[in-house]
Amino acid sequence: MSTTGAIAHLTVKSPDQMQELGRRLAPLLRPGDLVLLTGELGAGKTTLTRGLGEGLGVRGAVTSPTFVIARVHPSLTGGPALVHADAYRLGGGLEEMEDLDLDVSLPESVVVVEWGEGKVEELSEDRLHVVIGRAVGSDGPAGAPEAEVAEVDDVREVTVTGFGARWADAGLPALETC
């Protein structure tokens, strides 16, 4: 069982900030990293991954892989490829995910799995888990104009947790200050 390394807690107030978080997280990633993204539908998992792709300098538009299950975005800068998988429609655990050959891609790529919690942790003891939740009270104040409610609705609480020795001193707390 892997141990918890560093943890960062952030409040993200817009989709643009979620994408920026991905761009800021990208330089901390290296080939072989497994990133699990957890959050309800529309939480911002794909938006965060889009920012990761920009930060890693990969080819192709990063979009939700829900219907293709996984997409590979090769690097344009000589860095690792981004493998973006979506386990939402997969009911099984690692056995079902094995068909995607994520274990083969992992050593030379950054593998990001949306809805991967409880399904892919066995791929690596060293992994990053990003949990995205709606901010408490994000329905907005009673009687608030629709624009204010929409702004509050975009607010997310993000917790980034590193598991394993790889993440012990990887700089995750620095994400909180940017």
Biotite code that builds the C-alpha atoms (Angstrom):
import biotite.structure as struc

atoms = struc.array([
    struc.Atom([0.000, 0.000, 0.000], chain_id="A", res_id=1, res_name="MET", atom_name="CA", element="C"),
    struc.Atom([1.409, 3.376, -0.931], chain_id="A", res_id=2, res_name="SER", atom_name="CA", element="C"),
    struc.Atom([1.751, 6.218, 1.504], chain_id="A", res_id=3, res_name="THR", atom_name="CA", element="C"),
    struc.Atom([0.410, 9.717, 1.118], chain_id="A", res_id=4, res_name="THR", atom_name="CA", element="C"),
    struc.Atom([2.964, 12.324, 0.127], chain_id="A", res_id=5, res_name="GLY", atom_name="CA", element="C"),
    struc.Atom([2.246, 16.011, -0.248], chain_id="A", res_id=6, res_name="ALA", atom_name="CA", element="C"),
    struc.Atom([-1.234, 17.501, -0.453], chain_id="A", res_id=7, res_name="ILE", atom_name="CA", element="C"),
    struc.Atom([-2.390, 20.786, -1.973], chain_id="A", res_id=8, res_name="ALA", atom_name="CA", element="C"),
    struc.Atom([-5.838, 22.358, -1.454], chain_id="A", res_id=9, res_name="HIS", atom_name="CA", element="C"),
    struc.Atom([-7.034, 25.014, -3.912], chain_id="A", res_id=10, res_name="LEU", atom_name="CA", element="C"),
    struc.Atom([-10.142, 27.007, -4.668], chain_id="A", res_id=11, res_name="THR", atom_name="CA", element="C"),
    struc.Atom([-10.677, 27.347, -8.412], chain_id="A", res_id=12, res_name="VAL", atom_name="CA", element="C"),
    struc.Atom([-13.189, 30.008, -9.404], chain_id="A", res_id=13, res_name="LYS", atom_name="CA", element="C"),
    struc.Atom([-13.625, 29.468, -13.143], chain_id="A", res_id=14, res_name="SER", atom_name="CA", element="C"),
    struc.Atom([-12.984, 27.047, -15.997], chain_id="A", res_id=15, res_name="PRO", atom_name="CA", element="C"),
    struc.Atom([-10.089, 29.292, -17.084], chain_id="A", res_id=16, res_name="ASP", atom_name="CA", element="C"),
    struc.Atom([-8.516, 28.896, -13.639], chain_id="A", res_id=17, res_name="GLN", atom_name="CA", element="C"),
    struc.Atom([-9.031, 25.114, -13.820], chain_id="A", res_id=18, res_name="MET", atom_name="CA", element="C"),
    struc.Atom([-7.203, 25.026, -17.135], chain_id="A", res_id=19, res_name="GLN", atom_name="CA", element="C"),
    struc.Atom([-4.464, 27.228, -15.661], chain_id="A", res_id=20, res_name="GLU", atom_name="CA", element="C"),
    struc.Atom([-4.117, 24.788, -12.754], chain_id="A", res_id=21, res_name="LEU", atom_name="CA", element="C"),
    struc.Atom([-3.455, 22.064, -15.325], chain_id="A", res_id=22, res_name="GLY", atom_name="CA", element="C"),
    struc.Atom([-0.775, 24.220, -16.975], chain_id="A", res_id=23, res_name="ARG", atom_name="CA", element="C"),
    struc.Atom([0.865, 24.826, -13.560], chain_id="A", res_id=24, res_name="ARG", atom_name="CA", element="C"),
    struc.Atom([0.706, 21.146, -12.631], chain_id="A", res_id=25, res_name="LEU", atom_name="CA", element="C"),
    struc.Atom([2.225, 19.962, -15.941], chain_id="A", res_id=26, res_name="ALA", atom_name="CA", element="C"),
    struc.Atom([5.853, 20.909, -15.140], chain_id="A", res_id=27, res_name="PRO", atom_name="CA", element="C"),
    struc.Atom([5.692, 18.665, -12.054], chain_id="A", res_id=28, res_name="LEU", atom_name="CA", element="C"),
    struc.Atom([4.813, 15.638, -14.194], chain_id="A", res_id=29, res_name="LEU", atom_name="CA", element="C"),
    struc.Atom([7.273, 13.259, -15.831], chain_id="A", res_id=30, res_name="ARG", atom_name="CA", element="C"),
    struc.Atom([7.115, 10.036, -17.840], chain_id="A", res_id=31, res_name="PRO", atom_name="CA", element="C"),
    struc.Atom([5.587, 7.238, -15.803], chain_id="A", res_id=32, res_name="GLY", atom_name="CA", element="C"),
    struc.Atom([3.248, 9.448, -13.793], chain_id="A", res_id=33, res_name="ASP", atom_name="CA", element="C"),
    struc.Atom([-0.308, 8.265, -13.231], chain_id="A", res_id=34, res_name="LEU", atom_name="CA", element="C"),
    struc.Atom([-2.907, 10.949, -12.521], chain_id="A", res_id=35, res_name="VAL", atom_name="CA", element="C"),
    struc.Atom([-6.423, 10.024, -11.346], chain_id="A", res_id=36, res_name="LEU", atom_name="CA", element="C"),
    struc.Atom([-9.163, 12.627, -11.679], chain_id="A", res_id=37, res_name="LEU", atom_name="CA", element="C"),
    struc.Atom([-12.285, 12.372, -9.537], chain_id="A", res_id=38, res_name="THR", atom_name="CA", element="C"),
    struc.Atom([-15.320, 14.648, -9.619], chain_id="A", res_id=39, res_name="GLY", atom_name="CA", element="C"),
    struc.Atom([-18.941, 14.735, -10.662], chain_id="A", res_id=40, res_name="GLU", atom_name="CA", element="C"),
    struc.Atom([-20.013, 15.236, -14.270], chain_id="A", res_id=41, res_name="LEU", atom_name="CA", element="C"),
    struc.Atom([-19.065, 18.769, -15.309], chain_id="A", res_id=42, res_name="GLY", atom_name="CA", element="C"),
    struc.Atom([-16.634, 19.245, -12.419], chain_id="A", res_id=43, res_name="ALA", atom_name="CA", element="C"),
    struc.Atom([-13.748, 20.241, -14.688], chain_id="A", res_id=44, res_name="GLY", atom_name="CA", element="C"),
    struc.Atom([-11.742, 17.034, -15.146], chain_id="A", res_id=45, res_name="LYS", atom_name="CA", element="C"),
    struc.Atom([-11.369, 17.431, -18.908], chain_id="A", res_id=46, res_name="THR", atom_name="CA", element="C"),
    struc.Atom([-10.703, 21.168, -18.537], chain_id="A", res_id=47, res_name="THR", atom_name="CA", element="C"),
    struc.Atom([-7.864, 20.393, -16.118], chain_id="A", res_id=48, res_name="LEU", atom_name="CA", element="C"),
    struc.Atom([-6.530, 17.778, -18.545], chain_id="A", res_id=49, res_name="THR", atom_name="CA", element="C"),
    struc.Atom([-6.670, 20.336, -21.380], chain_id="A", res_id=50, res_name="ARG", atom_name="CA", element="C"),
    struc.Atom([-4.379, 22.542, -19.290], chain_id="A", res_id=51, res_name="GLY", atom_name="CA", element="C"),
    struc.Atom([-2.071, 19.582, -18.628], chain_id="A", res_id=52, res_name="LEU", atom_name="CA", element="C"),
    struc.Atom([-1.870, 18.993, -22.371], chain_id="A", res_id=53, res_name="GLY", atom_name="CA", element="C"),
    struc.Atom([-0.997, 22.635, -23.006], chain_id="A", res_id=54, res_name="GLU", atom_name="CA", element="C"),
    struc.Atom([1.625, 22.580, -20.259], chain_id="A", res_id=55, res_name="GLY", atom_name="CA", element="C"),
    struc.Atom([3.138, 19.339, -21.570], chain_id="A", res_id=56, res_name="LEU", atom_name="CA", element="C"),
    struc.Atom([3.143, 20.673, -25.143], chain_id="A", res_id=57, res_name="GLY", atom_name="CA", element="C"),
    struc.Atom([1.206, 17.821, -26.714], chain_id="A", res_id=58, res_name="VAL", atom_name="CA", element="C"),
    struc.Atom([-0.413, 17.562, -30.124], chain_id="A", res_id=59, res_name="ARG", atom_name="CA", element="C"),
    struc.Atom([-4.143, 17.585, -30.659], chain_id="A", res_id=60, res_name="GLY", atom_name="CA", element="C"),
    struc.Atom([-7.119, 19.080, -28.922], chain_id="A", res_id=61, res_name="ALA", atom_name="CA", element="C"),
    struc.Atom([-7.686, 17.522, -25.511], chain_id="A", res_id=62, res_name="VAL", atom_name="CA", element="C"),
    struc.Atom([-11.357, 16.628, -25.368], chain_id="A", res_id=63, res_name="THR", atom_name="CA", element="C"),
    struc.Atom([-13.373, 14.185, -23.313], chain_id="A", res_id=64, res_name="SER", atom_name="CA", element="C"),
    struc.Atom([-12.481, 10.593, -24.224], chain_id="A", res_id=65, res_name="PRO", atom_name="CA", element="C"),
    struc.Atom([-15.785, 9.237, -22.868], chain_id="A", res_id=66, res_name="THR", atom_name="CA", element="C"),
    struc.Atom([-16.847, 7.504, -26.085], chain_id="A", res_id=67, res_name="PHE", atom_name="CA", element="C"),
    struc.Atom([-13.405, 6.440, -27.343], chain_id="A", res_id=68, res_name="VAL", atom_name="CA", element="C"),
    struc.Atom([-12.264, 5.528, -23.796], chain_id="A", res_id=69, res_name="ILE", atom_name="CA", element="C"),
    struc.Atom([-8.654, 6.684, -24.382], chain_id="A", res_id=70, res_name="ALA", atom_name="CA", element="C"),
    struc.Atom([-6.720, 9.147, -26.535], chain_id="A", res_id=71, res_name="ARG", atom_name="CA", element="C"),
    struc.Atom([-2.969, 9.497, -26.977], chain_id="A", res_id=72, res_name="VAL", atom_name="CA", element="C"),
    struc.Atom([-1.550, 12.997, -27.482], chain_id="A", res_id=73, res_name="HIS", atom_name="CA", element="C"),
    struc.Atom([2.095, 12.823, -28.622], chain_id="A", res_id=74, res_name="PRO", atom_name="CA", element="C"),
    struc.Atom([4.514, 15.474, -27.421], chain_id="A", res_id=75, res_name="SER", atom_name="CA", element="C"),
    struc.Atom([5.497, 18.295, -29.755], chain_id="A", res_id=76, res_name="LEU", atom_name="CA", element="C"),
    struc.Atom([8.418, 19.255, -27.494], chain_id="A", res_id=77, res_name="THR", atom_name="CA", element="C"),
    struc.Atom([10.245, 15.964, -26.896], chain_id="A", res_id=78, res_name="GLY", atom_name="CA", element="C"),
    struc.Atom([8.520, 15.426, -23.555], chain_id="A", res_id=79, res_name="GLY", atom_name="CA", element="C"),
    struc.Atom([6.193, 12.627, -22.546], chain_id="A", res_id=80, res_name="PRO", atom_name="CA", element="C"),
    struc.Atom([3.011, 11.855, -24.443], chain_id="A", res_id=81, res_name="ALA", atom_name="CA", element="C"),
    struc.Atom([-0.295, 12.426, -22.664], chain_id="A", res_id=82, res_name="LEU", atom_name="CA", element="C"),
    struc.Atom([-2.561, 9.373, -22.506], chain_id="A", res_id=83, res_name="VAL", atom_name="CA", element="C"),
    struc.Atom([-6.044, 10.592, -21.544], chain_id="A", res_id=84, res_name="HIS", atom_name="CA", element="C"),
    struc.Atom([-8.458, 7.827, -20.538], chain_id="A", res_id=85, res_name="ALA", atom_name="CA", element="C"),
    struc.Atom([-12.012, 7.886, -19.253], chain_id="A", res_id=86, res_name="ASP", atom_name="CA", element="C"),
    struc.Atom([-13.161, 4.965, -17.109], chain_id="A", res_id=87, res_name="ALA", atom_name="CA", element="C"),
    struc.Atom([-16.709, 6.329, -16.645], chain_id="A", res_id=88, res_name="TYR", atom_name="CA", element="C"),
    struc.Atom([-18.361, 3.732, -18.884], chain_id="A", res_id=89, res_name="ARG", atom_name="CA", element="C"),
    struc.Atom([-16.184, 0.881, -17.649], chain_id="A", res_id=90, res_name="LEU", atom_name="CA", element="C"),
    struc.Atom([-17.824, -1.010, -14.820], chain_id="A", res_id=91, res_name="GLY", atom_name="CA", element="C"),
    struc.Atom([-14.971, -3.336, -13.926], chain_id="A", res_id=92, res_name="GLY", atom_name="CA", element="C"),
    struc.Atom([-11.727, -2.696, -12.168], chain_id="A", res_id=93, res_name="GLY", atom_name="CA", element="C"),
    struc.Atom([-8.195, -3.020, -13.458], chain_id="A", res_id=94, res_name="LEU", atom_name="CA", element="C"),
    struc.Atom([-9.090, -6.132, -15.498], chain_id="A", res_id=95, res_name="GLU", atom_name="CA", element="C"),
    struc.Atom([-11.327, -4.102, -17.814], chain_id="A", res_id=96, res_name="GLU", atom_name="CA", element="C"),
    struc.Atom([-8.802, -1.259, -17.946], chain_id="A", res_id=97, res_name="MET", atom_name="CA", element="C"),
    struc.Atom([-6.066, -3.724, -18.994], chain_id="A", res_id=98, res_name="GLU", atom_name="CA", element="C"),
    struc.Atom([-7.619, -3.850, -22.468], chain_id="A", res_id=99, res_name="ASP", atom_name="CA", element="C"),
    struc.Atom([-6.469, -0.243, -22.881], chain_id="A", res_id=100, res_name="LEU", atom_name="CA", element="C"),
    struc.Atom([-2.804, -1.266, -22.274], chain_id="A", res_id=101, res_name="ASP", atom_name="CA", element="C"),
    struc.Atom([-2.294, 1.657, -19.892], chain_id="A", res_id=102, res_name="LEU", atom_name="CA", element="C"),
    struc.Atom([0.450, -0.318, -18.177], chain_id="A", res_id=103, res_name="ASP", atom_name="CA", element="C"),
    struc.Atom([2.346, -0.422, -21.486], chain_id="A", res_id=104, res_name="VAL", atom_name="CA", element="C"),
    struc.Atom([1.926, 3.337, -22.024], chain_id="A", res_id=105, res_name="SER", atom_name="CA", element="C"),
    struc.Atom([2.759, 4.317, -18.446], chain_id="A", res_id=106, res_name="LEU", atom_name="CA", element="C"),
    struc.Atom([6.587, 4.143, -18.440], chain_id="A", res_id=107, res_name="PRO", atom_name="CA", element="C"),
    struc.Atom([7.036, 6.682, -21.249], chain_id="A", res_id=108, res_name="GLU", atom_name="CA", element="C"),
    struc.Atom([3.858, 8.753, -20.886], chain_id="A", res_id=109, res_name="SER", atom_name="CA", element="C"),
    struc.Atom([1.834, 10.764, -18.435], chain_id="A", res_id=110, res_name="VAL", atom_name="CA", element="C"),
    struc.Atom([-1.387, 8.770, -18.022], chain_id="A", res_id=111, res_name="VAL", atom_name="CA", element="C"),
    struc.Atom([-4.466, 10.706, -16.886], chain_id="A", res_id=112, res_name="VAL", atom_name="CA", element="C"),
    struc.Atom([-7.566, 8.674, -16.011], chain_id="A", res_id=113, res_name="VAL", atom_name="CA", element="C"),
    struc.Atom([-10.885, 10.370, -15.409], chain_id="A", res_id=114, res_name="GLU", atom_name="CA", element="C"),
    struc.Atom([-13.202, 8.329, -13.160], chain_id="A", res_id=115, res_name="TRP", atom_name="CA", element="C"),
    struc.Atom([-10.248, 6.044, -12.372], chain_id="A", res_id=116, res_name="GLY", atom_name="CA", element="C"),
    struc.Atom([-10.653, 5.884, -8.608], chain_id="A", res_id=117, res_name="GLU", atom_name="CA", element="C"),
    struc.Atom([-11.046, 2.279, -7.524], chain_id="A", res_id=118, res_name="GLY", atom_name="CA", element="C"),
    struc.Atom([-10.065, 1.049, -10.994], chain_id="A", res_id=119, res_name="LYS", atom_name="CA", element="C"),
    struc.Atom([-6.444, 1.860, -11.831], chain_id="A", res_id=120, res_name="VAL", atom_name="CA", element="C"),
    struc.Atom([-4.567, 2.468, -8.579], chain_id="A", res_id=121, res_name="GLU", atom_name="CA", element="C"),
    struc.Atom([-2.788, -0.875, -9.001], chain_id="A", res_id=122, res_name="GLU", atom_name="CA", element="C"),
    struc.Atom([-0.969, 0.479, -12.067], chain_id="A", res_id=123, res_name="LEU", atom_name="CA", element="C"),
    struc.Atom([1.407, 2.454, -9.855], chain_id="A", res_id=124, res_name="SER", atom_name="CA", element="C"),
    struc.Atom([2.133, 2.899, -6.165], chain_id="A", res_id=125, res_name="GLU", atom_name="CA", element="C"),
    struc.Atom([3.288, 6.419, -7.043], chain_id="A", res_id=126, res_name="ASP", atom_name="CA", element="C"),
    struc.Atom([0.317, 8.348, -8.339], chain_id="A", res_id=127, res_name="ARG", atom_name="CA", element="C"),
    struc.Atom([-1.373, 11.704, -8.161], chain_id="A", res_id=128, res_name="LEU", atom_name="CA", element="C"),
    struc.Atom([-5.041, 11.897, -7.214], chain_id="A", res_id=129, res_name="HIS", atom_name="CA", element="C"),
    struc.Atom([-6.953, 15.085, -8.035], chain_id="A", res_id=130, res_name="VAL", atom_name="CA", element="C"),
    struc.Atom([-10.395, 15.407, -6.470], chain_id="A", res_id=131, res_name="VAL", atom_name="CA", element="C"),
    struc.Atom([-12.613, 18.208, -7.783], chain_id="A", res_id=132, res_name="ILE", atom_name="CA", element="C"),
    struc.Atom([-15.733, 19.130, -5.848], chain_id="A", res_id=133, res_name="GLY", atom_name="CA", element="C"),
    struc.Atom([-18.251, 21.925, -5.938], chain_id="A", res_id=134, res_name="ARG", atom_name="CA", element="C"),
    struc.Atom([-17.602, 24.521, -3.293], chain_id="A", res_id=135, res_name="ALA", atom_name="CA", element="C"),
    struc.Atom([-19.929, 24.310, -0.302], chain_id="A", res_id=136, res_name="VAL", atom_name="CA", element="C"),
    struc.Atom([-22.821, 26.706, -0.764], chain_id="A", res_id=137, res_name="GLY", atom_name="CA", element="C"),
    struc.Atom([-22.209, 26.994, -4.490], chain_id="A", res_id=138, res_name="SER", atom_name="CA", element="C"),
    struc.Atom([-25.891, 27.385, -5.281], chain_id="A", res_id=139, res_name="ASP", atom_name="CA", element="C"),
    struc.Atom([-25.535, 31.101, -4.632], chain_id="A", res_id=140, res_name="GLY", atom_name="CA", element="C"),
    struc.Atom([-27.437, 33.324, -2.251], chain_id="A", res_id=141, res_name="PRO", atom_name="CA", element="C"),
    struc.Atom([-31.225, 33.309, -2.384], chain_id="A", res_id=142, res_name="ALA", atom_name="CA", element="C"),
    struc.Atom([-32.509, 35.941, -4.775], chain_id="A", res_id=143, res_name="GLY", atom_name="CA", element="C"),
    struc.Atom([-29.088, 36.502, -6.371], chain_id="A", res_id=144, res_name="ALA", atom_name="CA", element="C"),
    struc.Atom([-29.023, 37.487, -10.046], chain_id="A", res_id=145, res_name="PRO", atom_name="CA", element="C"),
    struc.Atom([-28.445, 34.560, -12.419], chain_id="A", res_id=146, res_name="GLU", atom_name="CA", element="C"),
    struc.Atom([-24.978, 35.857, -13.363], chain_id="A", res_id=147, res_name="ALA", atom_name="CA", element="C"),
    struc.Atom([-23.861, 35.773, -9.710], chain_id="A", res_id=148, res_name="GLU", atom_name="CA", element="C"),
    struc.Atom([-25.239, 32.259, -9.254], chain_id="A", res_id=149, res_name="VAL", atom_name="CA", element="C"),
    struc.Atom([-23.424, 31.115, -12.423], chain_id="A", res_id=150, res_name="ALA", atom_name="CA", element="C"),
    struc.Atom([-20.138, 32.580, -11.135], chain_id="A", res_id=151, res_name="GLU", atom_name="CA", element="C"),
    struc.Atom([-20.560, 30.844, -7.782], chain_id="A", res_id=152, res_name="VAL", atom_name="CA", element="C"),
    struc.Atom([-21.545, 27.619, -9.563], chain_id="A", res_id=153, res_name="ASP", atom_name="CA", element="C"),
    struc.Atom([-18.125, 27.552, -11.278], chain_id="A", res_id=154, res_name="ASP", atom_name="CA", element="C"),
    struc.Atom([-16.262, 27.535, -7.946], chain_id="A", res_id=155, res_name="VAL", atom_name="CA", element="C"),
    struc.Atom([-14.516, 24.237, -7.247], chain_id="A", res_id=156, res_name="ARG", atom_name="CA", element="C"),
    struc.Atom([-12.529, 22.956, -4.292], chain_id="A", res_id=157, res_name="GLU", atom_name="CA", element="C"),
    struc.Atom([-9.593, 20.948, -5.614], chain_id="A", res_id=158, res_name="VAL", atom_name="CA", element="C"),
    struc.Atom([-7.449, 18.598, -3.557], chain_id="A", res_id=159, res_name="THR", atom_name="CA", element="C"),
    struc.Atom([-4.265, 17.275, -5.147], chain_id="A", res_id=160, res_name="VAL", atom_name="CA", element="C"),
    struc.Atom([-2.756, 14.342, -3.244], chain_id="A", res_id=161, res_name="THR", atom_name="CA", element="C"),
    struc.Atom([0.467, 12.576, -4.097], chain_id="A", res_id=162, res_name="GLY", atom_name="CA", element="C"),
    struc.Atom([0.809, 8.910, -3.168], chain_id="A", res_id=163, res_name="PHE", atom_name="CA", element="C"),
    struc.Atom([4.173, 7.191, -2.900], chain_id="A", res_id=164, res_name="GLY", atom_name="CA", element="C"),
    struc.Atom([7.755, 8.348, -2.575], chain_id="A", res_id=165, res_name="ALA", atom_name="CA", element="C"),
    struc.Atom([7.667, 10.051, -6.001], chain_id="A", res_id=166, res_name="ARG", atom_name="CA", element="C"),
    struc.Atom([5.386, 12.797, -4.677], chain_id="A", res_id=167, res_name="TRP", atom_name="CA", element="C"),
    struc.Atom([6.942, 13.345, -1.225], chain_id="A", res_id=168, res_name="ALA", atom_name="CA", element="C"),
    struc.Atom([8.952, 16.387, -2.354], chain_id="A", res_id=169, res_name="ASP", atom_name="CA", element="C"),
    struc.Atom([7.501, 17.080, -5.798], chain_id="A", res_id=170, res_name="ALA", atom_name="CA", element="C"),
    struc.Atom([6.365, 20.644, -5.034], chain_id="A", res_id=171, res_name="GLY", atom_name="CA", element="C"),
    struc.Atom([2.613, 20.127, -4.761], chain_id="A", res_id=172, res_name="LEU", atom_name="CA", element="C"),
    struc.Atom([2.161, 22.694, -1.949], chain_id="A", res_id=173, res_name="PRO", atom_name="CA", element="C"),
    struc.Atom([3.531, 25.370, -4.306], chain_id="A", res_id=174, res_name="ALA", atom_name="CA", element="C"),
    struc.Atom([0.342, 24.990, -6.368], chain_id="A", res_id=175, res_name="LEU", atom_name="CA", element="C"),
    struc.Atom([-1.567, 26.648, -3.515], chain_id="A", res_id=176, res_name="GLU", atom_name="CA", element="C"),
    struc.Atom([0.386, 29.908, -3.799], chain_id="A", res_id=177, res_name="THR", atom_name="CA", element="C"),
    struc.Atom([-0.001, 30.529, -7.504], chain_id="A", res_id=178, res_name="CYS", atom_name="CA", element="C"),
])
